[in-house]
Amino acid sequence: MSSHSLTAEQRNDTNHSSLRRLREKGRIPAVVYGSQTDSIPISVDAKELMKVARTGRTEMFKLKVEGSSDLNVIIKDFQKKGGEWSHVDFLHISADKPLRVRIPIEFLGTAEGTKAGGVLQHQETELEVEGLPAKLPTSIEADISHMKMGDKLVAGDIRLPEGVKLIASPEEVIATVTASRAAVETEAESEEQAESEADTAKAGE
């Protein structure tokens, strides 16, 4: 579990003017909810939140809610406005119950096929997995250096940390290396030219 903690203040006003005043004071409106607790409207310090958010959305940490007991939470969702965080959803979780989440994929290396003019395309940037909160990583590494032209990387190819189970379909395509449009057009032109030369040769017979 993360050593990070975040202090929150409960809020009663939920109208737009109240939310705007909170943001002007450097605080971000938020809500914490879960199967074991009622939904609680709160606000958190923007700078303190950013320190926690950098550790990853799936890392469990303690939320110290004023007037309530400490809660184990993760950042379930957030909204941005003008590039800044404007609202956050915290999910209250149990440390001893598996959690199903989508974790960002960190692609490692340079695909071999791109060195031959291929283009790496990401079909997915997150992977759905399940595990105890303490076992869930902030990101999942996927080595793409071996991928050649025409290769594809599927979810089942990605090695997961111990204690983490794949929920996504093993056949779900994560990334592919395809020929660039220029290469495809050049190949098509070459084929057309070859056909034209063949037709000309036949006509001259």
N, C-alpha and C positions, 0 to 999 in steps of 0.2 A: 504494500500500500504506500502511496505517496506520503511524504512527510509534510506536504503542503496543507495549509488550512486557510479558510477564508471566512471573514466575519461579515454577517449580514444583518440588516435592520428590517424589521417588519414594516410594511406600509399599508395604509388604509385607503388613501385616495388613489384611484385608478383612472381619473379623467386625463385628457390630453395635456391640459395646462400643468397639472401636478407632475406628470411624467417629464414634461419639458423642463420644469424647474429642477427636478432631480438630476437630469443630464447636465444642466448648466452648473450644478454644484460638483460635477465630476463623479456622479453616481449613476449606475446603470440599473434600470428596473429589471426585475427578474421574478421567477416563480419556482418554487421547489415542490415536487409532487412525487407520488409513488404509491404502491399498493399498501404500504404500512403507515402512510401519513396523509392527512388531508392537504389539499393544495394551499400553499402559504405564499401570498404576495410579499416580496422582499425587495431590497435594493442592496447593491454591493459597490464598493469603491472601484472605479474603473481601472486605476493603476494596479491595485492588488489583484483584480480579476485577470489582467493581462499576464501577471507573473504565473498564475495557476494555469491559464489557457495555453501557455507555451509548452507545458509539460505534456499536452495531448488531451483530446476530448474524452478518451476512454480510460484515463487514469483516475482511480478513486482517490478522493481527498475528503477532509472533514470540513463541513459547512457549519460554522458556529452562528446559529440564529438567535438573535436577542429574544429572551423570554422563552426559549425552548432548549431542549437538549441537543447536543452535537449530532449531526447527521452525516452518515457516509453517503457521498453523492458523486456523480459524474456529470459533465456537461453534456446534456442530451441534444440540445439544439440552441441556435442563436440566430439573431437577425442583425443585419448591418444597414446603416443609413449613412450615405456620404463617406463610405469607407471605414466608418467607426461602428463598433458594436453598440446596438441600441436596445437589445433585450436578450435575456438568457433564460433558458429552461434548464433547471437542475433536476436530475432524477435521483430520488432517494433509493438506495439499493442495500441489499444485505451482503455482507462480506463472504458468507458461506453458501450463497446460492448462485448458480451459473447465470451469466448475463449474455444476452445475444445482442451484438453490436456490429456496426460497419466500421472497419479500421482502415485508415489511409494506407495505400501501397507505396513503398519507397523502391523505385526502380534503380538497380545497381548496374553499373557498367555501360558500355556502348555496344549496341547490337552489331554483330559482325556484318550483317546484311546491309547496314547503312553505309559501310565503307565502300560497298560496291554500287552505291547509288540508290539503295532502297530507302524507304521511309518507314519509320517506326510510328505506329498508330496505337494509341491507348483507347481501348474500348471501355475499360473500367479503371477507376482510380482508387476504389475502396473495395474491401473484401468482407463479406458477412461471415462472422465466426461466433463461437460461443466458448465461454470459459469462466472460471471464478474471477472476480474483479482483480485480485492481486496477480493473476496470471496473464491478464490481457496487456499486450504491448501497446505503446503509443503509435507504432507503425509496424507494418509487415514488409520485410525485405523480399524483393523478387529479382533474381539475377537474370539479366537479359543479354549478357555479353555473348552467349553461345548462339543466339538467334540469327539464322541465315535468311536470305531472300525466300519468301514464301512460308516461313515458319510462323507458328502461332503459339502463344503462351496461354494455357488454360488454368483455371483455378486449382485443379488437382495437381498441377506441376509445382505449385508454390509450397515450400517447406514451412510448416507452422511451428511455433515454439511449443515446447512440452506443456500439456495441459490445455491447449487451445484446439478446438474442433472446428472443422470447416462446415459451414451451414449452406453456403452457396453451392450450386451445382458444380461438380468437378469438371464438367464440360464447358462451363461458362468461359467465354473468350475474354482474356484480360488485355492482351496486346498482340499485334501482328506486325510483320515486316513485309511490306508490299513494294512493288516497283513504282517509281515516281511517275507522274503523268508524262513528263518529258520522255522518259525511257519507253513508256508504253506507246507514245505517239511515234517515236523514232522506229520502234520495232514494226509498228503498223505500216509506216512509210516504206520500210525496207521490204516488207512482204508484198506491198502493192507494186513496188519497183520490180521485184523478182518476178511477179506474175505478169507484169507488163512486158518485161524482157522475154519471158517464155512465150507469150502470145506473139510477139514480134518475130521470134525465131521460127515459130510454127508457120506464120504467114509467109515467111521467106522460103519455106521448103517447096 
